Amino acid sequence: MSRTLRKRSSRRGLAAGVGRKILVAFVFLAGGGLVVVGAPSPALAADTTQYAGDSTRGNGAAVPFEGLTDQNGGPVPISGAIGVDLVLGSTQQPYLPCQNYNRNTGTGDTFVNACQERGSYATYTRFATGKGLVFPNGYFMGDSQPDLVNGGTLNTGWGRRTAGLSFEFYPQVDRDAEFVHSRFYIDVFDHRANGWTYSAYVGRIKLTTLNDPGTAQVGGRLTDGGLTPARDRVKFLIFGGDARSSTGYPISSFAVFTSSGAANWSSGALYAGAQRVTVTDTANGRECVMDLKPISGRGNTLDLDLSQPGFGHAGSVCR
């Protein structure tokens, strides 16, 4: 399976052994709900300066999340990265300042130069094998960030303006399909201490593979009227599953990849549970969304035929 996680291109992503997802489409809330984040909306035309901040936040927003461990709580066996999307406005009407960037013109949000990945994540923290606890004291979104283009400091006010933070894990590329890509979303900051306003305590997340309990995989045939679709023609985006951090905070999984040129597809490792699968035929822009009931283990089948209504899956919602 060709896992082109919409690499921030070979500029840096491949050198670090990590790729970047397609524009975030869905966020799973702590209560299990699903909302749109980052999909095209009028909010994307906004700017950081249009969002008011909470003056009582102190230095900004903080998340007590340390990072990743192996299944026994020890050092991680692979390298990887943790990307964090910054959401302003609200979870229901989100604006992601770091995704508001036009690569052709080099323009975007007023403070886009503070984004570690312009057009993508606010921060993107790589780690080496054995070094998964990348935030030993927690993750902090302050009101000032370095200007990564011109030098100096940008007073973004992001800390007091933060509506939500989405954390997503990427394993090294050659182990991409083997490990669950975990993710979680925070949109409540209500505990003030040490000059910061904290969210719920997330703790640590254990790296998980298909050999571990509580995981799932789905796949099947992929055809177009009996023919095999070309490599990279079909784009897959999967969100879902249900797991917990070391403190019991809800986490989910995601997978983003494209067709390999074979007559089959596979999601790779996911957390067990309900899944939302979005399939796009890039040849004509046709897109279908399929909500799968809770699945677990290997061998879950979803056969797809691009020539059929709903790509051959009853209940698909297409456009």
BAMAR-54060 format. One record per atom (N, C-alpha, C): residue in one letter; x, y, z. Coordinates in steps of 0.001 Angstrom, whole numbers, padded with zeros to 6 digits, always signed. Layout:
aXYZ...
//
This chain:
m+000852-001190+000000m+000000+000000+000000m+000889+001242+000000s+000600+002157-000871s+001368+003394-000953s+000866+004374+000084r+001646+004646+001113r+001204+005495+002210r+001803+006882+002039t+001247+007664+001135t+001712+009027+000895t+000941+009946+001807l+001363+010066+003046l+000636+010820+004051l+000727+012313+003771r+000326+012679+002575r+000463+014057+002093r+001717+014663+002684k+002840+014059+002331k+004119+014494+002868k+004219+015990+002719r+004741+016579+003733r+005001+017984+003585r+006027+018101+002500s+006078+017078+001694s+006913+016881+000525s+008273+016403+000965s+009093+016029-000022s+010388+015448+000290s+011353+016481+000819r+010905+017712+000952r+011794+018752+001474r+012399+018336+002791r+011536+017934+003764r+012038+017569+005071r+011389+016308+005590g+010134+016042+005204g+009415+014915+005772g+010128+013593+005567l+010587+013327+004342l+011219+012052+004086l+012576+011960+004752a+013290+013065+004809a+014592+013045+005460a+014468+012653+006914a+013376+013049+007523a+013157+012719+008926a+012440+011386+009082g+012040+010781+007977g+011346+009513+008049g+009897+009641+008466v+009307+010813+008270v+007932+011028+008691v+007208+011830+007629g+005926+011531+007392g+005121+012264+006417g+004021+013044+007083r+003265+013801+006287r+002194+014651+006806r+000863+014225+006209k-000169+014312+006987k-001493+013902+006558k-002128+014895+005597i-003255+014480+005046i-004129+015387+004319i-004747+016336+005326l-005189+017488+004870l-005858+018449+005730l-006848+017758+006654v-006701+017987+007939v-007561+017331+008915v-009022+017535+008568a-009785+016472+008579a-011192+016565+008229a-012115+016358+009413f-011697+015527+010375f-012590+015218+011477f-011814+015204+012788v-012497+015556+013863v-011918+015481+015204v-012854+014679+016091f-012320+013683+016773f-013122+012933+017718f-012994+013579+019084l-014123+013941+019657l-014131+014585+020945l-014059+013567+022068a-013747+014042+023264a-013622+013152+024404a-014894+012357+024631g-016033+012933+024335g-017298+012251+024543g-017677+011322+023418g-016817+011169+022414g-017089+010254+021328g-017728+010911+020118g-018011+012213+020183g-018632+012891+019053g-017652+013143+017937l-018179+013481+016790l-017356+013718+015620l-017728+015059+015029v-016742+015934+014862v-017012+017244+014294v-015993+017545+013205v-016361+018418+012314v-015471+018813+011226v-014459+019816+011730v-013209+019585+011416v-012151+020541+011720v-011234+020633+010517g-011088+021804+009996g-010139+022007+008920g-010701+021761+007536a-011927+021308+007425a-012537+021178+006104a-012886+022560+005593p-013011+022742+004287p-013285+024074+003750p-014519+024698+004381s-014376+025916+004858s-015486+026645+005471s-015136+028114+005458p-016111+028991+005684p-015814+030420+005709p-014747+030778+006736a-014631+029954+007794a-013657+030257+008844a-012234+030262+008313l-011964+029510+007230l-010612+029433+006714l-010140+030764+006138a-011055+031676+005868a-010676+032973+005325a-010309+033958+006429a-010363+033507+007688a-010120+034380+008827a-008624+034544+009076d-008301+035178+010193d-006926+035431+010575d-006857+035420+012100t-005711+035073+012625t-005546+035043+014082t-006062+036319+014740t-005774+037444+014115t-006112+038737+014722t-007610+038940+014885q-008429+038107+014233q-009878+038254+014328q-010473+037490+015514y-009637+036791+016273y-010131+035979+017388y-009698+036573+018715a-010671+036788+019575a-010378+037340+020898a-009717+036284+021773g-008960+036731+022751g-008309+035824+023675g-008906+035904+025068d-008541+034937+025891d-008969+034890+027290d-007848+035448+028150s-008054+036637+028673s-007004+037321+029429s-006697+036643+030763t-007543+035715+031188t-007311+035037+032466t-006431+033797+032324r-006011+033508+031114r-005243+032275+030879r-003810+032339+031394g-003326+033522+031710g-001934+033639+032147g-000995+033525+030972n-000011+032610+031066n+000979+032465+030003n+000431+031782+028759g-000692+031062+028907g-001272+030371+027765g-001880+029043+028153a-002057+028171+027137a-002723+026876+027327a-001692+025766+027444a-001968+024818+028332a-001029+023722+028563a-001776+022389+028602v-001104+021344+028127v-001672+019995+028118v-000703+019057+028834p-001111+018441+029929p-000235+017495+030636p-000126+016174+029871f+000615+016205+028794f+000870+015034+027953f+002371+014894+027796e+002905+013726+028166e+004351+013535+028142e+004862+012986+026814g+004088+012091+026205g+004544+011499+024958g+004240+010024+024897l+005134+009268+024292l+004879+007874+023926l+005828+006911+024605t+005314+005706+024907t+006134+004628+025459t+005860+003344+024686d+006634+002282+024988d+006274+000982+024441d+005160+000385+025287q+004754-000831+025005q+003628-001448+025689q+003876-001673+027179n+005138-001694+027572n+005486-001912+028978n+005815-000624+029707g+005592+000492+029024g+005892+001777+029645g+007341+002203+029504g+008109+001461+028699g+009519+001771+028506g+009774+002594+027263p+011048+002726+026875p+011409+003528+025700p+010774+002978+024428v+010434+003859+023506v+009794+003445+022255v+010808+002742+021352p+010357+001721+020588p+011278+000946+019746p+011517+001543+018368i+010871+002670+018062i+011001+003282+016734i+011184+004793+016888s+011514+005435+015790s+011511+006893+015746s+010164+007360+015220g+009935+008653+015231g+008672+009180+014736g+008536+010655+015013a+007299+011114+015099a+007041+012527+015341a+005634+012708+015887i+005429+013820+016576i+004102+014211+017055i+003796+015593+016496g+002744+015670+015691g+002307+016945+015142g+001126+017470+015934v+001080+018781+016123v-000012+019401+016877v-000668+020483+016023d-001963+020292+015749d-002756+021308+015059d-003340+022269+016075l-003221+023553+015806l-003782+024608+016651l-005108+025062+016071v-006155+025055+016903v-007487+025470+016484v-007885+026735+017226l-008280+027759+016492l-008835+028980+017069l-010336+029007+016772g-011041+029936+017378g-012483+030039+017174g-013215+029110+018112s-013628+027952+017599s-014279+026942+018430s-014156+025608+017725t-014411+024536+018450t-014386+023215+017844t-015437+023102+016752q-016591+023753+016958q-017670+023676+015981q-017410+024550+014754q-016732+025676+014947q-016391+026572+013843q-014897+026879+013913p-014091+025912+013500p-012647+026020+013708p-011932+026871+012668y-010855+027459+013110y-009920+028130+012214y-008525+027656+012604l-007790+027113+011641l-006449+026592+011893l-005438+027536+011258p-004821+028425+012021p-003951+029459+011439p-002774+028899+010663c-002247+027770+011102c-001071+027237+010410c-001423+026556+009101q-002696+026204+008917q-003116+025638+007637q-003584+026718+006667n-003686+027945+007154n-004034+029066+006279n-002742+029604+005665y-002294+028932+004614y-001029+029299+003976y-001082+028915+002503n-000718+029842+001648n-000678+029618+000204n+000784+029456-000211r+001144+028233-000570r+002543+027973-000904r+002977+028700-002176n+002033+028960-003058n+002386+029631-004311n+002742+031095-004095t+002019+031752-003185t+002266+033177-002941t+003087+033435-001685g+003212+032407-000831g+003944+032584+000419g+003192+033427+001436t+001873+033537+001256t+001068+034348+002169t+000107+033465+002952g-000383+034009+004059g-001323+033261+004883g-001683+034045+006117d-001841+033353+007215d-002168+033992+008471d-001081+035004+008857t-001487+036017+009601t-000536+037046+010038t+000684+036429+010713f+000461+035336+011462f+001549+034747+012246f+001989+033390+011706v+001809+033156+010412v+002142+031853+009861v+003626+031534+009994n+004464+032549+010127n+005894+032304+010283n+006237+031682+011638a+005260+031640+012536a+005476+030980+013828a+005158+029490+013751c+004611+029045+012620c+004237+027640+012453c+005470+026822+012075q+005704+025745+012777q+006838+024893+012424q+006641+024238+011072e+005395+024019+010686e+005082+023486+009367e+004018+024380+008738r+004449+025394+007998r+003479+026297+007374r+002599+025516+006406g+001288+025733+006514g+000342+024957+005737g-000041+023660+006411s+000447+023459+007636s+000219+022185+008304s+000176+022384+009814y+001064+021734+010542y+001041+021753+011999y+001635+023037+012594a+001117+023392+013766a+001713+024495+014518a+003080+024086+015047t+003154+022857+015592t+004440+022294+016006t+004544+020873+015489y+005752+020457+015192y+006005+019105+014695y+007293+018637+015347t+007158+017748+016330t+008285+017369+017172t+008753+015972+016828r+009936+015858+016255r+010509+014567+015900r+011240+013961+017099f+011286+012634+017119f+012047+011976+018177f+012762+010757+017607a+013873+010402+018231a+014657+009244+017819a+014181+008001+018569t+014619+006855+018119t+014296+005600+018799t+014667+005706+020276g+013723+005328+021129g+013960+005382+022572g+013650+006711+023215k+013233+007705+022424k+013064+009067+022940k+011636+009583+022763g+010646+008751+023026g+009268+009129+022774g+008643+010088+023771l+009253+010264+024934l+008701+011192+025930l+009192+012598+025605v+008625+013160+024543v+009115+014423+023996v+008639+015646+024778f+007600+015478+025618f+007092+016596+026417f+007093+016206+027899p+008264+016020+028495p+008317+015510+029875p+007588+016377+030889n+007485+017667+030610n+006791+018575+031526n+005422+018998+030999g+004991+018391+029889g+003728+018753+029265g+003955+019595+028024y+002874+019827+027294y+002920+020624+026069y+002354+022013+026354f+003063+023060+025910f+002675+024424+026224f+002514+025254+024951m+001353+025895+024826m+001105+026835+023739m+001061+028225+024357g+002152+028967+024203g+002252+030284+024804g+001740+031385+023903d+001838+032600+024385d+001365+033758+023625d+002420+034321+022687s+003638+033831+022775s+004712+034296+021888s+005447+033084+021328q+005815+033158+020049q+006564+032098+019387q+007707+032711+018584p+008761+031938+018346p+009848+032430+017497p+009356+032656+016066d+009875+033689+015427d+009639+033894+013999d+010641+033005+013279l+010160+031911+012696l+011036+030901+012111l+011543+031288+010734v+011076+032415+010205v+011509+032875+008891v+012473+034053+009007n+012095+035043+009809n+012887+036275+009887n+013696+036399+011163g+013500+035475+012104g+014156+035606+013394g+013359+036515+014313g+013712+036546+015577g+012986+037368+016538g+011775+036628+017084t+010827+037389+017607t+009672+036827+018286t+008385+037405+017718l+007370+036559+017616l+006039+036986+017193l+005089+036875+018382n+004430+037967+018715n+003456+037959+019807n+002100+037555+019242t+001892+036260+019101t+000710+035722+018434t-000546+035753+019298g-000385+035697+020591g-001541+035552+021475g-002209+034194+021338w-001524+033221+020738w-002125+031908+020515w-002505+031202+021811g-001720+031394+022854g-002024+030715+024110g-003388+031104+024659r-003673+032395+024703r-004961+032834+025236r-006089+032664+024223r-005729+032470+022929r-006743+032305+021885r-007071+030841+021579t-006293+029913+022097t-006460+028502+021760t-007861+028002+022093a-008537+027451+021077a-009820+026779+021306a-009621+025278+021411g-008638+024746+020700g-008380+023314+020730g-006995+022986+020219l-006504+021824+020624l-005218+021312+020172l-005402+019844+019805s-004993+019480+018597s-005112+018112+018120s-003717+017499+017989f-003477+016411+018712f-002172+015755+018741f-002224+014494+017885e-001273+014344+016975e-001256+013201+016070e+000145+012607+015985f+000197+011276+016075f+001478+010566+016069f+001752+009927+014715y+002999+010089+014234y+003460+009439+013019y+004673+008560+013324p+004615+007268+012974p+005808+006430+013101p+006752+006648+011934q+007967+006145+012068q+008895+006234+010949q+008287+005529+009736v+008634+006008+008526v+007950+005602+007309v+007978+004093+007086d+009114+003431+007341d+009194+002004+007031d+008432+001132+008032r+007866+001742+009096r+007036+001004+010047r+005626+001588+010098d+005289+002390+009080d+004064+003187+009096d+002799+002349+009252a+002659+001292+008461a+001436+000488+008492a+001361-000417+009706e+002488-000627+010341e+002557-001574+011464e+002014-000981+012752f+002229+000313+012961f+001856+000964+014215f+000592+001797+014067v-000238+001772+015081v-001410+002632+015121v-000968+004089+015161h-001594+004913+014339h-001373+006353+014396h-002378+006906+015406s-001941+007182+016598s-002857+007651+017634s-003078+009157+017523r-004228+009597+018024r-004533+011026+018023r-005506+011319+019157f-005449+012540+019657f-006453+012983+020619f-006635+014483+020484y-007764+014954+020976y-008143+016356+020826y-008505+016940+022189i-008037+018142+022426i-008294+018862+023677i-009000+020166+023335d-010145+020440+023981d-010778+021741+023775d-011353+022331+025059v-010906+021816+026197v-011289+022390+027494v-010026+022656+028297f-009845+023908+028671f-008713+024337+029498f-009300+025076+030693d-009307+024433+031833d-010041+025014+032970d-009335+024907+034309h-008067+024538+034294h-007329+024429+035560h-006118+025348+035516r-006097+026348+036379r-005018+027334+036374r-003991+027025+037454a-002734+026954+037023a-001644+026667+037960a-000332+027096+037330n+000571+027584+038157n+001924+027923+037721n+001945+028906+036550g+000934+029771+036476g+000903+030786+035430g+000321+030315+034117w-000163+029040+034055w-000731+028500+032830w-002144+027996+033100t-002901+027763+032030t-004225+027166+032150t-004183+025788+031499y-004442+024750+032314y-004232+023368+031891y-005522+022684+031455s-005348+021682+030597s-006438+020800+030192s-006473+019600+031131a-007294+018622+030783a-007303+017348+031502a-005926+016697+031402y-005628+015838+032354y-004351+015139+032405y-004379+013966+031436v-003538+014028+030410v-003495+012977+029391v-002458+011916+029723g-001308+012318+030245g-000274+011363+030630g+000526+010855+029456r+000541+009533+029265r+001346+008900+028221r+000471+007999+027349i+000940+007745+026124i+000262+006846+025204i+001218+005721+024824k+000736+004482+024898k+001544+003331+024526k+001475+003103+023019l+002637+002941+022394l+002655+002571+020985l+002018+001197+020822t+001187+001064+019796t+000393-000145+019620t+000508-000659+018194t+000610-001986+018047t+000635-002620+016737t-000526-003605+016632l-000691-004194+015459l-001759-005169+015259l-001576-006414+016122n-000389-006618+016648n-000156-007758+017524n-000636-007501+018946d-001049-006282+019245d-001498-005922+020587d-003018-005972+020667p-003570-006181+021857p-005028-006197+022015p-005632-004824+021690g-006920-004833+021332g-007627-003579+021116g-007343-002908+019801t-006913-003691+018804t-006598-003111+017506t-007456-003745+016414a-007403-003152+015232a-008205-003637+014114a-007524-003287+012803q-007956-003952+011760q-007491-003677+010409q-008648-003948+009458v-008765-003142+008410v-009809-003355+007426v-009212-003177+006037g-009735-003912+005069g-009250-003805+003704g-010089-004687+002794g-009672-004791+001555g-010424-005628+000620g-010003-005377-000807r-010851-005783-001729r-010567-005581-003149r-010755-004108-003511l-009988-003655-004498l-010097-002287-005002l-010046-002345-006513t-011194-002115-007148t-011268-002224-008602t-012065-001060-009177d-011999-000949-010489d-012797+000027-011231d-013422-000708-012398g-014597-001286-012163g-015252-002066-013202g-014424-003248-013650g-013720-003874-012720g-012893-005031-013042g-011444-004705-013317l-011130-003428-013496l-009752-003003-013716l-009119-002564-012404t-007792-002572-012356t-007068-002156-011157t-006731-000676-011240p-007158+000132-010268p-006843+001566-010296p-005332+001803-010230a-004909+002878-010856a-003492+003217-010886a-002990+003586-009507r-001715+003483-009354r-001069+003895-008118r-001403+005350-007802d-001745+005618-006564d-002040+006958-006042d-003343+007550-006573r-004114+006787-007351r-005368+007335-007860r-006407+007478-006745v-006444+006518-005828v-007479+006480-004791v-006886+006912-003461k-007557+007860-002834k-007084+008412-001567k-007991+007917-000434f-007383+007429+000638f-008107+006931+001798f-007817+007799+003018l-008869+008081+003777l-008749+008827+005028l-009643+008123+006047i-009042+007616+007127i-009792+006839+008116i-009589+007437+009501f-010690+007717+010185f-010662+008153+011578f-011575+007241+012386g-011181+006933+013617g-012074+006145+014459g-011330+005388+015534g-011978+004329+016018g-011381+003528+017069g-011535+004163+018433d-011227+003382+019433d-011371+003863+020807d-010291+003233+021672a-009527+004073+022342a-008493+003612+023270a-008360+004668+024365r-007453+004414+025286r-007273+005333+026417r-005781+005556+026668s-005461+006755+027133s-004096+007059+027552s-003846+006438+028917s-002676+006683+029467s-002324+006118+030776s-003220+006627+031891t-003852+007781+031683t-004750+008342+032701t-006217+008106+032368g-006485+007401+031269g-007856+007139+030876g-008446+008157+029934y-007643+009084+029426y-008167+010077+028491y-008450+009394+027145p-009602+009676+026511p-009956+009011+025253p-009013+009409+024105i-008578+008419+023364i-007778+008654+022171i-008363+007812+021035s-008053+008194+019811s-008536+007480+018633s-007365+007279+017684s-007660+006789+016480s-006606+006545+015508s-006987+007140+014160f-006003+007267+013283f-006240+007750+011928f-005284+007060+010978a-005655+007033+009724a-004782+006500+008681a-005050+007282+007408v-003997+007659+006715v-004106+008385+005450v-003126+007754+004471f-003634+007315+003315f-002764+006667+002351f-003443+006672+000989t-002719+006261-000033t-003262+006188-001385t-003084+004773-001934s-003786+004501-003028s-003733+003167-003624s-002326+002852-004125s-001989+001568-004087s-000625+001139-004396s-000442+000701-005843g-001553+000617-006590g-001474+000062-007932g-001838-001412-007955a-002160-001963-006771a-002623-003351-006668a-004148-003368-006600a-004720-004549-006777a-006180-004685-006782a-006726-004913-005383n-006055-004356-004384n-006517-004480-003007n-006014-003297-002197w-006567-003140-001016w-006133-002062-000129w-006176-002554+001311s-005439-001892+002187s-005434-002240+003608s-005193-000995+004424s-005907-000883+005533s-005816+000308+006381s-004552+000375+007209g-003876-000757+007406g-002830-000795+008408g-003466-000878+009781a-002689-000649+010817a-003161-000820+012188a-004036+000351+012631l-005182+000037+013247l-006104+001011+013811l-006467+000576+015225y-007000+001487+016017y-007635+001065+017254y-008975+000416+016910a-009338-000622+017652a-010626-001260+017449a-011749-000278+017744g-012873-000423+017019g-014010+000449+017238g-014631+000878+015921a-015608+001772+015999a-016254+002296+014798a-015254+003118+013992q-015419+003103+012671q-014492+003811+011789q-015264+004617+010760r-014745+005787+010431r-015267+006563+009297r-014214+006538+008197v-014592+005957+007063v-013674+005797+005932v-014105+006745+004820t-013215+007640+004423t-013469+008542+003302t-012587+008118+002139v-013220+007823+001013v-012501+007352-000173v-012710+008370-001291t-011620+008807-001905t-011689+009793-002983t-011051+009236-004240d-011793+009284-005337d-011253+008934-006646d-010687+010220-007244t-009382+010358-007216t-008759+011608-007648t-008872+011824-009149a-009257+010794-009888a-009405+010939-011337a-010590+011818-011692n-011613+011831-010834n-012803+012641-011132n-013305+013438-009934g-012612+013340-008798g-012988+014107-007614g-014149+013521-006841r-014653+012375-007244r-015772+011758-006543r-015316+011245-005181e-016128+011518-004158e-015762+011168-002789e-016943+010494-002092c-016676+009422-001379c-017709+008720-000625c-017234+008487+000802v-018147+008711+001744v-017871+008503+003160v-018657+007294+003635m-017972+006392+004339m-018576+005152+004815m-018349+005019+006308d-019421+004905+007058d-019327+004707+008502d-019443+003226+008804l-018374+002660+009386l-018344+001237+009704l-018678+001018+011168k-019493+000016+011425k-019772-000368+012803k-018485-000849+013465p-018446-000922+014796p-017204-001301+015479p-016589-002588+014929i-015308-002522+014647i-014559-003674+014163i-013390-003936+015098s-012902-005161+015076s-011719-005511+015862s-010992-006642+015159g-009718-006757+015431g-008920-007821+014853g-008631-007626+013377r-008059-008659+012791r-007722-008635+011367r-008874-009210+010539g-008766-009083+009250g-009701-009765+008365g-011029-009070+008156n-011168-007820+008569n-012394-007073+008291n-012372-006624+006828t-013467-006884+006110t-013478-006701+004652t-014381-005555+004225l-013848-004705+003346l-014620-003653+002696l-014157-003591+001247d-014874-004291+000378d-014531-004300-001044d-015073-003036-001711l-014271-002460-002602l-014636-001208-003257l-014523-001342-004771d-015537-000810-005470d-015521-000755-006926d-015862+000676-007334l-014897+001379-007860l-015062+002799-008175l-016137+003051-009220s-016487+002045-009993s-017488+002224-011043s-018916+002117-010520q-019079+001687-009268q-020404+001441-008713q-020900+002627-007868p-022228+002790-007745p-022753+003808-006820p-022236+003546-005401g-021816+004612-004743g-021286+004457-003388g-020029+003641-003342f-019334+003528-004481f-018144+002677-004614f-018429+001233-004218g-019703+000847-004369g-020082-000519-004099g-020439-000815-002665h-020511+000227-001839h-020828+000020-000426h-022169+000672-000112a-023146-000135+000256a-024456+000395+000608a-024348+001296+001826g-025024+002421+001775g-024969+003354+002895g-023926+004430+002757s-023137+004397+001687s-022133+005447+001458s-022836+006785+001229v-022209+007837+001706v-022665+009201+001423v-021629+009813+000481c-022059+010151-000702c-021111+010565-001742c-021384+011971-002251r-020390+012553-002827r-020526+013853-003483r-019567+013928-004663
//
